[in-house]
Amino acid sequence: MHTFLRKSAGWKSGNILDVRSSLDFDKGHLRGATSRPLADGEAIPSIFLPPRHEHLLVVGDNQIMVQSLAGQLESRGRVAVEALVWQQDLCPADLLCKGISSHHLWSAPDWLVDHESWLPPPAAGPVLDLACGSGRALVWLAMKGYRTVGIDWQPEALELGRTLAESCGVSCQFERRDLRQSDQIPPGPWSVVLNFRFLQREMLATLPSLLQPGGVALVRTFRHVAGHTGHPHRRHRLEGGELLRNFPAGTCEIIAHEEGFDPDGRPAAGIVVRRKIT
């Protein structure tokens, strides 16, 4: 086991999914592992997993089961999934832990985590996430005490968000709305407005008006780069400097702006702005 772990990209990444029973997990598990007991043949919702471009190590006590699960996850588009059959007597002592664990595999968007310090405190008001998807950003903020509202068109994504919130013991409000319609955007004012990996230009232009004075907007989505093809279509990618043009200097303070690449390699642009207090 020690030799395997030294070579395991999943273990090195810290993405360790232990599917054994909670009782067996408590008796002994790899340091940093996340417990998610699964019955044979049961699927695990993607909301509980790390991004697809990250490596993952699946640990279980049945070789056929963990190999089958690893294959299923790779068939769902994950780049690399390794399988390990748990043998506690072969686990290096410095990597062995016992008892419950608070680790989880999912994470909030990096742009949000990296700029958390600029957010108003939870008491300042509620958070709105436009095109919230499966709600990782909202649940992450709800765990920090924020009141959160998420809007999306996809019912499947909204249901995943509710599942994640319930599993984390927090309450988030999820609503199905069509953000292509201007009257579907809740007017606020909001303390924080989020918009990740979704570009609706008419909606983007309204973001400053949704913020209360001192409120903060965080936006990060796909950016056009010459020669880059594939998803999403060109019309759903930002042009160079486009984000800056949506937040006029008279009403907004630019805290951060970047045109680079997301961890999965796709070109992206992000901005953090605060509405001025006048």
C-alpha positions in Angstrom: 0.0 0.0 0.0 2.8 2.4 0.8 4.3 1.9 -2.6 0.9 2.5 -4.3 0.3 5.7 -2.3 3.7 7.2 -3.2 2.7 6.9 -6.8 -1.0 7.7 -6.5 -1.9 11.0 -8.1 -5.3 10.8 -6.4 -3.7 10.6 -3.0 -1.3 13.4 -3.7 -4.2 15.6 -4.8 -5.9 15.0 -1.4 -9.1 13.8 -3.2 -9.7 10.5 -1.4 -13.2 9.0 -1.4 -13.7 6.2 1.1 -16.9 4.2 0.3 -16.7 1.8 3.2 -19.2 1.8 6.0 -19.1 4.6 8.6 -18.1 2.1 11.3 -15.2 0.7 9.3 -14.1 4.3 8.4 -14.1 5.3 12.0 -11.8 2.3 12.9 -9.2 3.5 10.5 -8.8 5.5 7.2 -6.3 7.5 5.2 -5.5 10.9 6.5 -7.6 13.5 4.6 -10.1 10.9 3.3 -13.8 11.8 2.9 -16.3 9.2 4.1 -19.2 8.5 1.7 -20.6 5.0 2.4 -22.0 3.3 -0.8 -23.8 0.1 -1.3 -22.6 -2.2 -4.1 -23.8 -0.7 -7.4 -24.9 2.6 -5.9 -23.9 5.8 -7.8 -22.5 8.9 -6.1 -24.0 12.3 -7.2 -21.4 14.5 -8.9 -22.2 17.3 -6.5 -20.2 15.5 -3.8 -17.1 15.1 -6.0 -14.1 17.3 -6.9 -14.0 18.9 -10.4 -13.7 16.4 -13.2 -10.2 17.5 -14.2 -8.8 16.6 -10.8 -7.5 13.2 -9.8 -9.5 11.0 -7.4 -8.6 8.0 -5.3 -11.5 5.6 -4.4 -11.0 3.4 -1.3 -13.1 0.4 -0.4 -13.0 -3.0 1.1 -14.2 -4.9 -2.0 -11.9 -5.0 -5.1 -14.6 -5.6 -7.6 -16.8 -2.8 -6.2 -14.1 -0.1 -6.1 -12.8 -0.9 -9.5 -16.3 -0.9 -10.9 -17.0 2.5 -9.2 -13.7 3.9 -10.5 -14.7 2.8 -14.1 -18.2 4.4 -13.7 -16.7 7.7 -12.6 -14.3 7.8 -15.5 -17.1 7.0 -17.9 -18.8 10.2 -16.6 -15.9 12.3 -17.8 -13.4 12.3 -14.9 -9.8 12.4 -16.1 -8.3 9.8 -13.8 -9.8 7.7 -11.0 -7.7 5.1 -9.1 -9.0 2.3 -6.9 -7.5 1.0 -3.7 -8.6 -1.9 -1.6 -8.3 -1.0 2.1 -5.8 -3.0 4.2 -5.3 -1.3 7.5 -2.4 -3.5 8.6 -0.5 -2.3 5.5 -1.2 1.4 5.9 1.8 3.5 7.0 1.2 4.7 10.6 1.8 8.3 9.7 -1.0 8.1 7.1 -3.5 6.3 9.3 -6.3 8.2 11.1 -9.3 7.1 13.2 -12.6 8.5 14.1 -15.0 10.8 12.1 -13.8 13.2 9.5 -15.1 16.6 8.5 -13.4 16.6 5.0 -15.5 16.9 1.9 -14.4 16.6 -1.8 -16.5 19.3 -3.4 -15.3 22.9 -3.3 -16.6 26.4 -4.0 -15.3 28.3 -7.1 -11.7 29.3 -6.8 -12.5 32.9 -7.7 -14.9 33.1 -4.7 -12.5 31.4 -2.3 -9.6 33.6 -3.4 -11.5 36.8 -2.8 -13.6 35.9 0.2 -11.9 38.6 2.3 -13.6 41.3 0.2 -17.1 40.0 1.0 -19.3 42.0 3.4 -20.1 40.1 6.6 -23.2 37.9 6.6 -25.2 40.4 8.6 -24.8 42.9 5.8 -27.5 41.2 3.7 -28.3 38.2 1.5 -26.4 36.7 -1.4 -27.7 36.1 -4.9 -26.1 33.6 -7.2 -27.2 34.0 -10.9 -27.0 30.8 -12.8 -26.1 29.0 -9.6 -25.9 25.5 -11.2 -25.7 22.9 -8.5 -25.1 25.4 -5.7 -21.6 24.8 -4.5 -20.9 28.6 -4.0 -24.2 29.1 -2.2 -23.8 26.1 0.2 -20.2 27.2 0.9 -21.4 30.7 1.9 -24.4 29.3 3.8 -21.9 27.3 5.9 -20.3 30.6 6.8 -23.6 32.1 7.9 -24.8 33.9 4.8 -28.4 33.9 3.7 -28.3 32.7 0.1 -30.6 32.6 -2.9 -29.7 30.7 -6.1 -31.3 31.1 -9.6 -31.0 28.7 -12.4 -33.0 27.2 -15.3 -32.0 23.6 -14.9 -34.2 21.7 -12.4 -31.7 18.8 -12.1 -28.9 21.3 -11.0 -31.2 22.9 -8.5 -32.1 19.5 -7.0 -28.4 18.7 -6.7 -28.0 22.0 -4.8 -30.8 21.1 -2.4 -29.2 17.7 -1.8 -25.8 19.3 -1.1 -27.3 21.9 1.3 -29.2 19.2 3.2 -26.1 17.0 3.5 -24.2 20.0 4.9 -27.0 21.0 7.4 -27.6 24.4 5.9 -30.6 26.1 4.3 -30.4 27.7 0.8 -33.2 29.1 -1.3 -33.1 27.7 -4.9 -35.5 29.0 -7.6 -36.0 28.1 -11.2 -36.0 31.1 -13.4 -35.1 32.0 -17.0 -32.3 34.6 -16.7 -32.7 35.5 -20.4 -35.8 37.4 -19.2 -35.0 40.6 -17.4 -38.1 40.4 -15.2 -36.8 37.1 -13.9 -33.9 38.7 -12.0 -34.6 39.4 -8.4 -34.1 43.2 -7.9 -32.5 43.1 -4.5 -30.7 45.1 -3.3 -28.2 42.4 -2.5 -25.1 42.4 -0.3 -23.3 40.0 -2.7 -24.1 38.9 -6.3 -22.3 36.0 -7.9 -22.2 35.0 -11.5 -20.0 32.0 -12.5 -19.5 30.3 -15.9 -22.6 31.8 -17.5 -22.7 34.8 -19.8 -25.9 36.7 -20.5 -24.8 40.2 -21.5 -28.0 41.9 -20.8 -28.0 40.5 -17.3 -24.4 41.3 -16.7 -25.1 45.0 -17.5 -27.6 45.1 -14.6 -25.3 43.7 -11.9 -24.3 47.1 -10.5 -27.9 48.1 -10.0 -28.6 44.9 -8.0 -26.0 45.7 -5.3 -26.6 47.7 -2.2 -24.1 50.4 -1.4 -20.9 48.6 -0.3 -22.2 45.4 -1.9 -19.8 43.2 -3.9 -20.2 41.3 -7.2 -17.9 38.5 -8.2 -18.1 37.3 -11.8 -16.0 34.7 -13.6 -16.8 33.1 -16.9 -15.4 31.9 -20.2 -13.2 34.1 -22.3 -12.5 34.1 -26.0 -9.0 33.2 -27.1 -8.1 33.0 -30.8 -7.8 29.3 -31.8 -9.8 28.0 -28.8 -12.7 25.8 -30.0 -15.3 23.8 -28.3 -17.8 24.6 -25.5 -19.1 27.2 -25.1 -20.0 28.9 -28.4 -18.1 32.1 -29.2 -21.2 34.2 -28.3 -21.0 32.9 -24.8 -17.3 33.9 -24.3 -16.1 37.3 -23.1 -14.0 39.5 -25.3 -10.9 41.2 -23.9 -11.7 43.9 -21.4 -15.4 43.3 -21.7 -16.0 42.8 -18.0 -14.5 46.2 -17.1 -17.0 48.0 -19.4 -20.0 46.7 -17.3 -18.9 48.4 -14.1 -18.7 52.1 -14.5 -16.1 54.0 -12.4 -18.7 56.4 -11.2 -20.6 53.8 -9.2 -18.2 50.8 -8.9 -14.8 50.2 -7.5 -12.7 47.5 -9.2 -11.1 45.3 -6.6 -9.7 42.6 -8.9 -9.7 41.8 -12.6 -8.0 38.9 -14.4 -7.9 37.5 -17.9 -6.3 34.0 -17.6 -7.2 30.4 -17.5 -9.3 28.3 -15.1 -7.8 25.2 -13.5 -9.4 23.0 -16.1 -7.4 24.8 -18.8 -10.3 26.9 -20.3 -9.7 30.6 -21.0 -11.6 32.7 -18.4 -12.0 36.2 -17.1 -13.0 37.3 -13.7 -13.8 40.5 -11.8 -14.5 41.6 -8.2 -16.3 44.9 -7.8 -17.8 46.9 -5.0 -20.6 49.4 -5.3 -19.4 52.8 -4.0 -21.1 54.3 -1.0 -22.3 57.8 -1.9 
